[in-house]
Amino acid sequence: MNDAAQGEVFKGSFTQQEPIPEEGIEAAVAVMRHGRLHRYNTAPNETAETVLLEQEFAALVGAKYCLAVASGGYAMSTALRAVGVQTGDRVLTNAFTLAPVPGAIAAVGAVPVFIGVTDQLVIDLDDLAAKADQADVLLLSHMRGHLADMDALMRICRQSGITVIEDCAHTMGAAWNGVPSGRHGTVGCYSCQTYKHVNSGEGGLLVTDDAEIAARAIMLSGSYMLYERHLAGPPKEAFETIRFETPNISGRMDNLRAAILRPQLRDLEERRARWNARYLEVEKGLKDTAGLTVIQRPAQEAFVGSSFQLLLQGWSADAVQAVLRRCAARGVELKWFGGAEPVGFTSRYDSWRYVDALPMPQSDAVLAGIIDMRVPLTFSLEDCALIARIIRAEVSTVFQSNVK
Ligand SMILES: *Cc1c(COP(=O)(O)O)cnc(C)c1O
């Protein structure tokens, strides 16, 4: 290691996103000027920003129907309700994911059954096949943007009659084998929370091709009897009985957020290219570091590199923590999925003590080595190269003194 690498410190912020595009700011100001923020509060012949957002997102991912809602978590619990999950039902989901996912299952009174994670950071398809008879629904989390072999996963689920709901909080703009993330299963759910791929502070989107599920989701979200205003929703016949039997569990999106989101959606492909340039820069700087494993991305996976994961496989907790401490001292904020207690946004399947989770030793071994880092678009390529040099230097130092 050279002295320069030892002395360098990163000064940027891992939580600083880009500003809202000017076009979005102007559209938001226009909404505030006219004051019609509620999605059903429109002037004659006006199409609400929320409706336009739904139409544009449906077109972007090639879905028949789209519903904009208050959060990604709300989209997931609404999807679970809309496909018919009832209190006490079991729902399969990932052991490696974040709190909103088991939370969405708990929100409908159902019980998560965790499926393990592989060292490629995707859901373990053998474990899924083994547990396929335990539930009728899989809430599949594409955690940190890693897509499982979706063709194989859908085969398993089709054979077992499992309905798949995709959590695409980290995969808006991604695809497997040319099919957009969120379009493999029956319902796709996306988040517009600040740290995801489009930013309205909070917000969510739900897509499906199933008219009945779309109608239920629209009624659930709080459409009253104004469902015909959903131009990205199913025809009014789909609501005939559903409108009487579906409770209103308000979680609508408003026109202000939709106005902010529309120009960001238009730029999604360009943002994906910029994220991936940053991801590849970090990857290049970390390749062939002794003790450190970089995740190989499959050729079928078109990912969005908005975060970076690396593995310190077989390291002791003390050694991993030494790396985290030393990187933090040089301005590089890393998160770890091996900690005994949840920290910040990071938690693991055994942190959610409202779930009776069975021990998962193989997944524990993977989680114990996962290091995770945000890559906001405010980082330059030089920033990414510097961050990689710092991680490489500190991993090497600790590896040489502790692990080898
Ligand atoms: C952010 C996130 C969600 C959705 O979260 P909201 O904050 O409710 O929009 C879902 N799944 C994962 C893995 C997430 O990180």
The ligand as a Gaussian input file, in Angstrom:
#p B3LYP/6-31G(d) Opt

LIG

0 1
 C      -37.219000       1.623000       0.985000
 C      -37.608000       0.218000       0.840000
 C      -38.925000      -0.161000       0.618000
 C      -40.083000       0.791000       0.584000
 O      -39.981000       1.670000       1.591000
 P      -40.841000       3.003000       1.791000
 O      -39.936000       3.803000       2.659000
 O      -42.084000       2.554000       2.465000
 O      -41.094000       3.641000       0.473000
 C      -39.182000      -1.495000       0.390000
 N      -38.201000      -2.407000       0.379000
 C      -36.921000      -2.094000       0.591000
 C      -35.893000      -3.161000       0.535000
 C      -36.581000      -0.771000       0.849000
 O      -35.296000      -0.452000       1.064000

